[in-house]
């Protein structure tokens, strides 16, 4: 064999240097890589029926092909990962006469009797990296390792990739990535590997696992799955020959002795520039972590390797082990490492403590006894193979099974072997049960044993009779009660055995109760808890004569595999999952008391501690201590979940329900546990909302990038990033919601709606009798209802256009004009703005015609998808309301319209800005926009005043009461387009009539009373002016901000925006005003106020939640908004900004609100403000189109500043 393997070992430094030398050589040569061929062989399953023979044929076939440069084997080399199978596979592969590189698959690691150690010993590692003719090839392990769950790239492999890429700085070198698993959610940490390779020039990914040839696309990376080498039902197996030439990879199936087929896949190889990609992909959702006030993180620890064991307690220490072979102790109060002991192999054995000693096995074949206080070795014993079983300790004796067919008992104090049972048919990886003076354990040979703990003699044994050892009852922790022993296994049977005789009392397989390996015993012994593969937790009676379900929890998990045991303690049942979620269930009623997501990896067996604490670890090396139960004086640290940029304002808020004296806080590296920054907590701002005390924790002075959390005494924040890219792609992400709101053709639904709009009302004086048919299809739905308002749509259009004008480099081009996938040469934000412009043109078809809204509040009679909108007595036609300048009444409610200005002026502003930005795209269209802007401006001046929306059945309207701000903006844009000085005079006149948006002074407003929430015209006009006139306008901005600041500085959240309906829209707009003022003046006085409003939107608020659906993907964001898309279609509404909290008295006065489920934020509600993530609350949790458009501007501004590193520190 000729193999170059890079792994975390003594050879790593040499290998990396070798890679660097090769890469330099290739970069200095022709930049176009030389053509070459290699063999992709996968899923050979040596040890299976024909695996060895099929691989022999393939090796011979490869050796006969002089055109092949090397071979890559992408996992599942063996059937079970046994030492015998690995040796045979190595023997066959050593016959290859060209270099070959190999990684393990799930069959090599999940059932490995060596704990994966033998694979590394036999093949020299579980990763590879090499350079060949200008391409860097990188391969990693896929897991799962020793525990059934989704696959997982081991954490030590990720650390290895970081080291490899750090030492190999050429990011432009083409990279081909290899793993056994597809790079999707079948790997629980697919994103961690992809995030790394996408910082390089990754051009291709290939894998095995699926046993078929198939083309994929994983987050934009061209991807290939190769067929299994097994013959299956054919007479001969096969592999793939891959040709790299002419900037493409060509895949051809080769059948040994038969021939090579025509290409079945041709993949272009190019630099996709993923490092600058703005698209946001699905990531694990951690929003559950702020949904339950009854659970919080006390501390966390992140290992650099996987953790595949449970935990043990010794006084104030928590002891566990990892796959780097370390057994170590963490301080139970802080999570800091107290000691560590190094073994010679991966550890999958859960440590057990007896008095001052801890016993644990290792895959190096040793059983270790350490001093629990110091970690010093007390004694060790060498078995003949790996020791993967977990010890049970009782009265000074440790009982433990190994992979050498023996189960042993040791005197813990003396290290003396007391007895050994040598008849185990298979290896042991579980933990034994001691019940009624008998030891019980299963093994991976389908057997289950009962031994005398005094002498190790066999009392009885039982077998499930299966031919396949994968069905063995080996991973479950057996439980005993009422003279019975209970087990579950992957064959989906649950079995009750007589504890004394081993006779089956009952054995059941029920299709609707698909048990597997996870089980536990109730505190009173009356129930055996079982977790099904369908995510249910049931209680089976320990007394009944059959498999009787006596208790059912209300927990419903997704598809579930983890074998980790459940544990009952303190009235709760603690349930692990394979996706990092820990659930605490009420043992009496089965209700979900709380949930907490530790990571996205499998949860190991958990450890309850005193004081309502439980410690959980996950396979990806995370250890977390949780405290649960109601706390009258609980405290929380609220953060911006998106993260913080290094040069920017960085503040979190510590809020407490009790009197808390906080003197200092610490910033802690989430990766190392090191305190990297400490500062004074500042003053106690006192009571606010549900809290009694609150502090601002300002860590702006710290600028190093990384993953962190904040600590104040025993209170810890969620983790967050400090990095220049924390806002990357967020603006484009919010554009998803705008596309989803489209009418006519909806690209999200890939269907059309509202194609019959509409029939006119109130336009008779303009020559259109009521019910005249007019084509006004297009535009956006206003919110979760399907009304369409010109005033909000024009404002949204303007913000989208301004976002592109001010930050053109932020937006990508991945969508066509119709919203479907495909670039069209125009930034997606401009496509969306043009969709708005096109509709506004229809709503202003002639100089004397301008319409205000489509549909009315009859829309609210029921939720339905947009294509089902027939509430107006005219089929699918909807009414179109003319801007008459007069009050309008359709039902019992009349609006207070006084004129035409507020709506028409907004048309002018949008049309003018659109004409400027689209001039180079379509000159004729831009000219049309200029003409329409002029006619809309004339229409606005026809009758100065406001146009309010019309309502029929309810009193809720957009009751806009100001219009001069709209006229100022319209005049300012007319000035910019025409350079006519009379528009300057008009704009200044309007500006002086409303210097400050009224809500800033009055601290209150009716629904959309002062719209669009801030004066956009001051900014647009000030940009065009100099001297005193410019300073005058900036002074108006400053006056408004001072009014808000006077209120904001009284509370730790710096909240000065009133909690009126759509308070989040005000928050966004006010943050934009602060940004504009800072941009125009370079005055950083209000920088903290600006950032506080931005942070509020993403979690630095009393509820600790983001107000944007799905942003960030890993955070607490709305999941049950008031939306037909989510409620009826179960569709996401990515990027939608919800209304936001309202005053308690507003909420109490609203009609028809009824929550649909228990309030997850109940502890944080107050008379001051209320927010619900509940479909039933349309006042706080309904997303709005115009608010989202404004947010897109703000997010683009933040991303632009993060790129420039220009955000102030003040």
N, C-alpha and C positions, 0 to 999 in steps of 0.2 A: 504493500500500500504506500502511496505517496499522498500525504495529507498535510495541509497547513491549517492549523486550528488556533484561533485566538481565543483565550479564555482568561478568567480571573485566576491567575496562577503565577508562578515564578517566571513563566515564559512570556507573560503578557508584554512586558517592556520590549523584549527583543522582537516580538511579533509586530508590535505597533511601529517600531522603528523600521522594520522590514516593509510594512505597508507604506510608510511615508516615502522611503526610498523608491519603491515601485511607482508610487503616484507621481513623484517628481519626474521620473524617467518617462512615464507615459505622457505627462503634460508637456514635457519638452519635445516630445515627438509629434507626429501628425495629430492634429486635434480631432480628426475623424478616426474613430477606433477601427482597427483592422477586423475583418470578418472572422468569425469563429463559430464552432458548433460545440455543444455539450449535451450530455444526457441528463434528463430529469426523471429520476426513478423515485417512486413513492409507494407507501403502504405495501411493503413487501411481506409483512406478517410472518416472518420466520418463526416456526413453531406451530403454525396453523397447518391445515391439511396439505396444501401444496406449496406453502410459502418458500421453503428451502429450495425445492426443485425449480420453481419458477424463477427464483433469484439466480440460481446456477445458470440457467439458460440465458438470462439477461446479461450476466457478467461475461459469458462466453461471446454473446452477440456483440457486446460493446468492445471487447478485445479484438474482434474481427473487423472493426470499423476504424480505419486510420484517420478519419476526418474529425474524430471527437477529441477535444482537448482535455476534458475532465468530466466528472460525474457529480451531481448533487442528489442526495437522498433526503427527501423532505419529510421524514418521520414515519412512525409506525413501522419501524424496522422489524420489530418482533410482535408476537401475539400477546405476551403477558409481561415482557421485560424481565424474564427470569435469567439467572446467570447462565444457564445452559443454552437458552435461546440466543442470548447476546454473544456467547462464545461461538456458536454455530454461524451466526450472521457475520461476525468478524472474520471467521475462517473463510467464508465464501467471498466476502468483499476484498479480502487480501489478495485474491487472484486477479483483481483488476490491474491492468498495466498502465493506467493513467491516473492522475490525481483524483481523489474523491473526497467529498465533504459531506458530513452527516449531522443531522439534528434529530432529537427524539420527538415522538408524537405521543398522544394520550395513551396508546397501548403500551408504550415503553415505560411510562412513568406512573400511570394510575394504579396499576396492579403489580408494581415492581417489588419483588421480595427483598431487594437491596435498598429500597428508598431512593432509587435513581442513582445511587453511588456507582453501581457496576457499569452503567452506561458511560459515565464519565471516565471510569478507569479503563474500560475496554476501548473506547473510541477517542480518548484523550480530551474530551470536553463535551459540552452540550450546546456550544455556539461555534460559529466559524466566521471568519472575515478574511478575504483575500482579494487581490487586484489581478485582473486578467485583461490584458489588451485594452486598457483604458476604462474598464468597468470595475467598480467596487461591489463585491458580493458580500452580503451580511445575512447570517442565519441565526435564529434564536429558538429556544425551547418554547413549546406551546402549553405544557401541562395538559390537564390538571395533574398535580403531583400528589399521589397517595390518598386523595380524598375525591369522591365523585362530585363534580361541579362543572360549570362551564370551564373552558380552557383558560389558562393564564400564563402570560409571559412572566417568568419569575422575576422578582424585583432585582435580584442580583444580575440578571441579564440586562435589565434596563440600566442599572448602574454601569455595567460593562459597556453598553452602547454609548453612554455619556463619556466614559473614558476614551473609548475608541474614537469618537468623533472629535473630542477635544484634541487628541493627539494627531488627528488626521484632518487638518484645517481646510483642505480644499473642498469647499461646498459645491463646486461646480462639477466635480467628477461624477459621471453618471453612476447611479447606485441601483442595484437590484436587490430587493429584500425578500427573504425566504422564511416562512414559518409553516408549521404543519397545518394550522387552522386557517380558515377564511378570516379576514380581518373585519369582523362584524361582532355583534353581541354574543356570538357563540364563544368568543373570548371576553372574559369580563373586564379586561383592561386593554382592549384593542387600540383604544385611542392613545394610550401612553406610548406604545411603539410607533404608531403612525405619526403622532406629534413629533417624534424624534426624527424619523426618516424624512418627513416633509420639510424639515429645516435644511435638508440636503437636496441634491438633484435626483430624487428617486424617480425612476422611469418605468419600473416594472416590479410587480410583486407576483410570486407564485407559491403554491401550497399543494397539499394533498388532502387527506381526510375524507373527502366525498366520494372517492373511488370512481370518478368520472371526469372526462374532459369537459371543461366548462369555462367560459369567459365571464369575468366579473369586472366591476368597477367599485373599488373601495375608497370612498371619499376622494374620488377623482383620480386615483392611482390605477392605471390599467393593470388588470390582475388575471391570473390563470390558475385554475385548479387542474392538476394532472390526474390521469387515471391510475388506478391501482395496478401494481405489477402482477397481481394474482390473475390466474386464468379464469376464475369464477366458473361460469357455465361453458366457457370456450375451451378449446383444446390447448391453447397457448396464451400466456399472459402478454403484457406489453408495457412499454414506457414511452417517453416522448424524446424526440431529438429536437433541440432548440437551436435555431440558426440566428445569430446576431449579425446582421449585415444591412447596409443601406438605411441605417437608422430605424430599423424595425426588427422585431423578434418574431420568427416564424416557427410555429409549433406543428410537428408532424408525429403522428403515432407510429411507433415501430413495434412490430410483433416478431420476436426472435424466431428465425428460421422461416418466416413467412414473407416479410417484406415491410416496406415503409409506405404508409398511406399518403395521400395528398394532404397539403396543409389544411388544418381545420381552424387555425387561428393565426392572424397576422396582426401584431400589435405595434403601432407606431411608438418609437422611442424618442422622446423629446423632453426638454426641460420645461416642466409645467409651472415653474416658479411658485411652488406651493408656499414658500416662505413669505411671499407677499400676498397670499390668498386672503380674501376678505369673507369668504363664505363660512358660516358657522354650521357645524355638523352636530348631530345629536350627541349629547354627553349625559352621563348619569345625573339623575335629579336628586339633590340633597335638600329639597325644600321641606321635607318632613321634619328636619332637625329644628325648625323653629315653630312647628305646629303644636307642640305639646309643652305647656309650661311646667309640667310635672316631671320633666327629665332634662338634664343638662350635662354637658361634658365637664368633668372635673379636671382631667388632664389627658393628654395623648402622647404617644411615643411612636416614632416612625423608624422601623428597622431598615437597614439597607439590604436585607435578604427577606425571603419569604418566612412566614411563621406557619407551621403545619401542626402545631400542638396546642393543647389547652393550657391552663394555668394552675398554679398552686400558691397557697398563701403560707407565709411564715412570719408571724408577728407583724411588723410594719413593712414587709416585703411581699411583692408578687413575683413569682418565679416562672419563667417560660424558656423557650429555646427556639432556634431558627435553623434554616437550611444551610447556613454557613458553618454549622456545627457548634454554635455557641449556646451554652446554657447560661442564663443571666437573670439577675434580680433587679426589679424596679422598685423604687420607693412608692409604697401604696398611697401616699399623700400627695406626691409631686410628679410621679412618673419618671423621675430621673434615675439613670442606671446606677446601681449600687455596686455590683460586681459582675464579672463575666468569667466563664470557664470554657476553654476551647477543647472540643472533641475532634475526632478525625474524620467525621462524616456528617451528612445531613441528619438532623434530628426531627423525627416525627412522633416521638414518644412524649406524652404529657408527664411532666415531673410530678412526683408525689412526695409529700413531706411527712416525716414522723419525728416528733420531738425536734432535735436540732440538726436533722439530716434530711437531705433531699436525694431521691433515687430517680434515675432517668436512663433510658437506653439510647444508643446512637447507631446510625447505619454503618459506623466503623466496626461494628461487631462487639462493642464493649457495653457493659452495664456499669454505670458510674454511681458512686455514692459520694456526695459532696457535703461539706459543712454549710448548712443553710444560711448562716450568718455571714460567712466570708466567701463562699464559693471554692474554698480550697478542697483538693481531693482528699477523701477519707479512704476509699478503696475503689478498685475496679475489677471487673471479672470479664474475661474474654469468652464470648460465645463463638460458634463456628461460622456464623453468618450475621447479617445485620440484625439489630434489635430494634424493631419498629413498634412493638407492643408497649402499651402504657402500664406502668406498675400500679398495683394496689397495695397499700401498706396497712398492716393491722397488727397491733400488739408486738411491735418490733420486728415483724417479718414483712419482706417485700416479695410480692408474687408478680412474675413478669414472663411474657412469652416472647419468642424470637423467631427468626426465619430458618433456623436449623432443625426444625421439627421438635424442639424441646420447650417445655414450660417449667420454670424454675422457682424455687423459694430460697430466700437469703435471710440470714440473720443480719439485720441492718447495722447493728452496732459493731459486730465483729467482722462482717464481710464474708462470713462462712456460708458456703452452699449447703442448705439443709436437705433439699431433695431436688430431683429432676425427673419430670415425666417426659419420656422420649418417644411417645407414640403419636405425636401430632402430625396429621397428614396435610401439610400445607403450612404456610407461615401465619404468624399472628400479628395483627396490627391494631387490635382494639384494646379495650380495658376490661379486665375480668370483674365479675360480680361475686361478692362474698355474701351468701345468704343461707341461713339455717345450717351453719357449719359446713358449707360446701362451696367450692370455687367453680364458677361457670365462665366459659369463654368460647368464642367461635374462632374459626380459622378459614383461610382461603383454600380449603379443600373440601368445602361443603359440610364440614363436620362441626359438631357442637359438643363440648366435653363438660363433665362434672367430676371434679377431683376432691379427694379428701385433703383439706389444707394442712393436716398434720403430717402426712407422709407422702402425699402426691399420688396415691393410688387412684386408679380410675374407678369411679362409682358407677357411671354409665356414660354412654355417648349416643348421640343422635345425628342422623344425616337427613338432609332435605331431599336426597335421592337425585339431585340434579347432575347432569353430565358436564355442565359448563361451570367452572369454578367462579366465574363472574357473579353467579347467583348465590354465593356463599353468605351465611349470616355472620360475617366477620367484622364489619365496620360498625354495627350497632352496639351500643352499650346495653347489655341485657339488664332487665329489672326483675325483682322478685317481690311477691306479695301473696298473702293468703295461700301459702304452700305451693305457689306456682312460679315458674320462670317464664318470662315473655320475651320473644324476639321478633324482629322484622328483618326482611332481607330484600335484595334487588329483584327476587322472583315475585315480589308484591304480595307475598303471603305473610300473615301474622300468625304466630304459633304460641299456644299456651302449653307448657310441659309441666308435668308433675315434678316438683322440685326434688322429691326423694327418689323417684324411679325413672324419670325421663319419659314416661308414657305420655303420648299426646292426649291432652284433654280436649283441645280443639285446634284446628288449623284451617284458616279461611283465607280465600282470595276473593275480594269483592271489587268488581270493576269500577264501581263508583267511589271506592275508598282505596286508592292506589297507594298503599303504604310502601315505604322503601327501606330506609335505614335509620331515620331520626326518631327517637322516642325518649320518654322520660316518665318518672313516677310522681304522682301527686304527693303532697306533704303528708296526707293521712293514709296513703297506700291504697285508696279505693279505686283509683283510676290509673291506667297506663295512657299517657299522652302519646299520640302518634301524629306525625306530620305527613300529609299525603303529597304526592307529586303534583297535585292540582292546587296546592297552596292552602289547604285547610288543616286545622289542628282540632283533633277529636279526642275525647276521653273514652277509653274502652274499660268496661267494668272488669275488676280483678276477681270478681266473685261469680259472674254469670257462667253458664255452661256453654256459651257460644260467644262469638265476637259481637258483643252488644255495645252499641254506642250509647253511653250514659251521659255524655256531656259534649256540647258542641260550642266551639268558640265562634266569635263573630269576625275573626281574622280571615282575610282572603288575600293570599299572596299570589303572584303569578306562578307559572310552572316552576317547580322547586325540586332540588336534587340533594342539597347538602346532607351528609350523614351525621352531622354533629348532634350530640344529645341535647334535648331540652332539659331544663332544670327548674324545679319549683322551689320558691323560697319567699317567705314574708308575704304570703297571700297572692303572689304573682306567679305566672308561668312565663319563663324567659325562652323565647323562640328564636333560634338562629335562622339565617337564610343563606342561599348561595350568592346573593348580591349585596352582602354587607349590611343588611337591614336587621336590627335587633328589635323584637316586639315584646312588650310586656303586657301579658293578658291577665285580667282579673280572674283568679282561680275559681271564684264562686259563680259569676254570671257569664264568663267568657268574653266580656267586652274588651276591646283594645284600650288598655290604660294609657299606653304611650308607645311611640316608635322612635328609633334613632338610627340613622344610616351612618355606619362607621366608615365604610369605603364601598367599592363596588365588587369586592372579592368575598369569597366564602368565609362565613363566621365559624370560628373554631368553638369547641366546648367552652362555655362561659363560667366565670367564677364569682358567685355572690360574696360580698363582704358585709361586715357589720355597718350599721349606720345608713341603711338603704342605699348601698352602693353595689354596683356590679362591674366587673372588669371583663371586657370582650376583646378578642384579637381576631384579625382577619388574615387570610392566606397571603395577602400582599404586604405583610409586615407591619400592620397598624395595630397598636394596642391602645385602648381607650378605657378610662374609668368614668362611669356614669353614675350620677346621683339622681334618685327618683323619689317621687312623693311630693305632695303639695307643700309649698313653703310660703308662709305668710310674709316673710321678709326676703323673698328671692331677689336675685340681682342678675342682670344681663348686660353684656357689652354688645352694642349695636354697631354694625360696620356697613360700609359700602361693599356689597358682595361682589360687584364687578372688580373691585380692587382699587389701587392707587398708583399714580405715576410717580417716579422717583423724585422729580423736581417740584411736585405739586403740594397743595395743602392736603394733609393727611390727618384726619380727626375721627375718632370713634366716640361713642357716648356710653358711659357706665350709668345704668339706671337701676334703681333699687326700690322695692316696695317697703323696705324698712329704713330706719335711720342708719346710714353707713358713713363711716369716716374713712375716706380713701386718701392716703397721703402720697403714694407713688404708684406707678404702673410700669409694667415691663413689656417690651416687644420681644417675642421669642421665635426663634427659627423653628418652624414646624418639621424641618428635616433633621435637625441635630438636637433640638431641645435646649439650645444655648440661648441665654438672654443676651440679645445683641444691642438693646437700647433700653434706657430707663429714664423716667422723668417724673416731675411732680404732677399729681392729678389735677391740681388747680383747685378752684373753689367749688363748693357744693351749691348748685343752682337752685336746690330746693325742689318743692313739689311741682310736678307737671303731669297732667293726665292721670294715669294709673300709678305713677311713681311718687315716692316720698322724697327721694333725693336723686341727684343726677350730676355727673361730672363730664367735662369734655377732656378727652385723652388725646393730646396733640403730639404726634410723632412726626411732624413735617420735617424735622431736622435730620431724620434718618433717610438715606437715599439708596441704600444697597438693594438690588433686586433679589427676589426670592419669595418663598412661601412662609407665611408667618401667622401667629396669633397673638392676641394681647392678654395679659394676665393682671388682675388686681386681686391680691390675696388668693381666695379660692374660686374666683370667678374667671372664666376663660371665654374668649370670643370664638366664633367660628374662624376657620382658617381663611386667609385671603392672600392675594398676590400683590407685591409691589413690582411693577415692571412697566416699561414704556409701551407695551402692546395690550394693556388690559382692556382698552376700549376698541381694539381692532375688530372691524367687521360688525360692530354693534348697529351702526346706522343702516347698513345694508340689511341686517337682520330685521330691523323694524319695518323696512319696506315690504316684508312679506305680508304684514297685516294690511297695508294699503292695497296690495294686489288682491288680497282676499276680499276686500270690501268692494271690488268693482261690480258694477251692474252692466247689463247688456251681455258681454262675454266675460265670464268669471274664470280666470286661468286656474284658480285653485280647484274649483269644481269641474273644470273643463266642460262647462255647460253654460247655457245662456239663461238670463233671467230678465224680467222687466222689459221685455221686448215690445210691449204695447203702450208705453208711456208716450203721451197721456192725453187727457182732455182738459181744456182750459177753464179757469174760474176767474172772475173779476176783471177780465180783459175786454169787456164789451165796449168801453169807451175808447179802446185802442183798435176797435174794428174786429174783435174776435168774440163772438157771442159765446156764452157759457156752453161747455161740452164740445167746443171745436177741437177736432183731432189735431195734435201737433207732435212732431217727432223730437223728443228730448231724451232719447235713450242714451245711457252712458253714465260716466261719473262714478261716485262712490256712495255706498250706504253710509249714513251718518254715524251709526254706532251698531249696537246689536239689533236695533230695529232696522227697517229698510227705508225710512224716510230719507229724503235728500234735500239738503239746504244749500242754497247758493252762497250764503254768507260763510258757512263753515267750509264749504268746498273751495271757495275762492281763497280763503285764508290758508287752507291746507296747501293749495296749489302754489301760493306765494312762498310759503315756507320751504317747500320742496325745491322750487326754483332758486331761492336764496341760498339754500344749502349747497346746491351745485355751484352757483356763482362764487360763493365764498370759500368752498372747500372741494374743488373739482377732483383733486387726487384721491379723495377718500372713497369714492364710489366705483364699483365694478360694473362690468358689462357682461352679464350672464343671461339676460332675458331679452326676448324679442319685444316689439311694441305691444303685442297682445298678451304679454305676461308669461308666455310659455318659454321653456328652456331654449337657449340659443342666443349668441351675441348678435347684435345688429349695428355695431359701430357707434351706439349712443349709450351713455351711462344709464343704468337702470333707473336712477332717480329722475333723469330727464324724461325717460319713457313714461314714468308715472305722472310727472307733472304735466306732460302733454296729454295724458289721458284726462286729466282735470281740465286743461285748457279746451280740449275738444268739446267737452260737455258744456262748459261755460259759453262757448260759442253758440251752441244750440239753445241755451237758455237766454241768449241775447241775439235773436236771429235778425232783427231789424232795429234801426235806431230808435223806434218808438215802442219796441217790445223788449221787456226784460222781466224775467220770472224769478220768483223768490224761493219756491219749494215744490217738490213733488211729494204727494201723499200727505197724510196728516195722522193724528194720533189714533185713528181707527186701526192703524197698524198694530197697536198694542193689544189688540183683542186676543192674541194668542201667538205662541212661538211656532214657527214653521221655517223650512228652508226657503231661500229666496225665490226659487222657481214656483213656489206654491202660494204666491201673494195675490189673493182675489177677494180682498176685504171691502171693496168700494162699490159693489153693485153693478159693475161694468165689465165683468169677466176679469181679465188681467190688466185692464186699463186703470191708471191711477190719475187723480186730479193734479193739475199743474197750476199753482197760484201765481197770478200776475202781481208785479210790484205796482200797486195802484196809488200808493202814498196815502191811503185812507185806512181807517180801522176795518178789520175784516172779522165777520162772525159767521161760523157755519152751524154751530150748535148753540149751547147756552153760554159759551165763553167768547168774549170779544177781546181782541188784542188792542194795544195802545199805539198803533202805527201813527206816525205824524208826518212822514215824508218818504223820499226815495233814496236819500243819500247813503245810508249805512250799507245797504246791499250793493247798489250800483257802483259806489266808489271802490269797493273791494274787487269788482270785475276789472276796473281800470288798472289797479295796481298789478294784478296777476297778468293781464294782457300785456302791459308795458314791459314787465320783467321778462316775460316769455318771448317777446319780440326781440329783445336784446340777445338772449341766450341762444335763440334758434335761428338767428339771421344767417349764420354760416351753414346751417343744416338745410333750411328751406326758406329762401328769401321771400317767396310769394306768401307763404304762411305767416312769416314775421310781419309782412306788410298788412295782411288781414288783421293780425292782432293789434297793430298800431291804430288801424282805423276803428276797430271795435273799442279800443281803450278810449279813444276820443269820444265816440258816441255814448259810451257808458258814463263818461265823466259829465257829458251834457245831460244825460238822464239823471245823474245824481244831483245836479244843480236845479233840476226841474222843480223840485219841492224840497228844500232843505229839511231834514228830519230823519227819524229812524223808521225802518221797516222791521216789524216784529213778525214772528212766525204765527201761523194760524193753528188753532186747536178746535176739536169738535166735541170730544167726550170728557176731557180732563183739563184741569187748569195749568198743566205744565207746558210752557212754551219757552222759546228763546226770547226773553223779554229785554232785548237790547235797548239801552237808554242813551247811548252816546253815538255820535256820528261824525263830529268834527275831527276825531283822530283818523277815521277812515278817509275823510276828505284831505287831510294833511298828507297822508301817505299817497293818495292818488295824485295830488298836485306835485308831490316830490318826484314821483315816477314820471309824470308828464314833463317836469323840468328836465329830468335826466335824459329823456328820449328826444325832446324837441329843442332844448336849450332856450326856450321862450321865457324871458324874465318875468312875465306876468304870473307864471305859475309859482315863482319864488315868492312873490308878494302874497299870493293866495295861501301858499303852504304856511308861511310864517303867521299869517292871520289866523289860520285854523289852529296852529300850534299854540298860540297865546290864549286861545279860548279853552283849551284843556291841557294845562301844563303837566298835570299829574293824573294818571289813571285813577278815577275816584275811589276804587276799593282800597288803594294803598293808604288813603287818608281816613276812610271811614271804618276799615277793618271788617267790612261786611258787604254783601251784594246779593241780589236776587240771581236766579239761574241765568247765566250768560248776560247779565245786566250791563257789564262794562266789557265789551268784546271788541278786539281779540285779546283782552286781559292786560296787555301792555301796549304802549303807544309805539307802533312800528315806524310811524312817520318821523319821529324825532331822530331815529338812527339814520334813515335813508336821506333825510334832509341834511343832517349834520355832516354826513360824509361829503356832501357837495359844497360845504361852506367853510369859511375861514374866519378867524377873528372873533369879534363880539357876537355875531349871529350864531356862530358855532357854539361858543361858550354859553350862550343863552339856552340853547337846546340841551346841552349837557347838564346845565344847572337844573333843568326840569327833571331830568333822569335822577340827578343826585337828590333832589327834594323828595321824590317818591321813595327812593331806597332808604333815605334817612327815616321816613315814616315807618317803613317795614322794620328797619334795624332797631328802632326804639322798642318795638314789641319783641323782636327776635332775641335781643341780648338778655332778655329776662329768663330764658330757658336754655337748657344745655343743647337742645337740638337746633338752636337758632331758628326757631320756627316763628315767622312773622306773617305767613300767608294764612288767611282765614279758612276755616273748614266749611266752606260753602260747597254746594254741589259742583262736582268737577274740580275739586281743589288741586288735583294733580296737574290739570291743565294750567292753572294759575302758577303752580310751582315751576313748571317747565318754562313758562313765559317769563316769570320773574328772574329765573336763572339766566335766561337769554338776555334780558335787559342788563343785568349785572355784567355779563360777558361783554356786551356791546359797549357799555360805559368804560369798562377796563380797557378794551381794545382802542377806543377813541381817545382816551386820556392818559393811558399808561399809569393810571392811579390804582394801586392795589388795595385801597382802603377797605373795599367790600369783598375782597377775594374769599375770605372765610365764609361770609354770608352766601356768596355765590355757590361755593362748593358744598355748603351745608344743604342748600336746596337740591343740588344734584344728588348728593349722598342720600337724602331723604327718599328719593325715588327708588333707590336700589338697596334699601334695608336699614339705613340709619334713621329709623323711626320707631315709635313705641312698639309696633308689632313685629319688627325685625324682618320684614318681608319686602321683596322687590315689588314694585307696582307695575311691572312689565311682564307680560306672559312669556315665559321661557327664557328670560334674560336676567341673570346668567343661567346657563343650562344646568349648572351644578348647585344653584342656590334655591332659596325659598322664594317661589314666584307663584302668582295665581294659578290654580289648577281647576277651579270650578267657577269661572266667570259667568256673568249673566249674558249668555250667548247661545243662539240656536246651533251654531257650528259645533260647540263643545257638548252641548246638552243633548241634541238630537242626532248629530252626525258623528259624535266622538272624534271630531277633528281638532287639531291644535289651532290656536290663533296666535302664532308666533309673532312677537313684537308689539302686540296690542297694549297700549297704556290704558289701565283701568281708571275709573273716575277718581277714586281716592277717598280718604276719610271725610266724614261730615260731622258737624256738631251733633252732639247727642240729642238736642232738642229738634233739630231738623229731621234726624232719623225717626224719632218718635212720632213726628207729625205726618209722615208719608203714608200714602194709601197703598194697600195691597202687598206690603212686604211681609213675607213669612219665610224664615230660614228653613232650609231643607234638611239640615243635619246639625249635630252639636257644633257649637262655635269653637273652633280650634284656637281662636284668639281671645277667648273669654277673659283670661286674666289681664289682658291689656286694653280692654274697653273701659271707657270712662264717660262721665258726663261731658267732658271736654270734647271728645271725638270718638267716633265709632268707625271701624272698618271690618268688613266680613269678606272672606273668600268663600262665597256661597252664591250659587245660582239664584237663590231667592231674593238677593239684595241687589236691586237695580240701581240703587243710589250710590253705592261705593265700589261696586265690582263689575261695572259694565265698561267695556273698552270703547274708546271714541276714536273716530277717524282723524278729526282735526288735532286732537291732543297728541296722537301718534305722529302726525306730520310735523308738529312743532318739536317733538322729542327727536325726530330724525335730524333736524337742524342742530339741536343741542349736542347730540351724540357725535355728529360730524365735527362740531367745533372742538369737543373734548379730544377726539382722536387726532385732529390736526395739531392741537397743542401738544399732545403726547409725542407726536413725531418731531415737533420742533423743539421739545424740551423747554418750552417757554412759559409754562404755567408758573405763576409767582409763588414764592415761599411764604409770603406774609399771611 
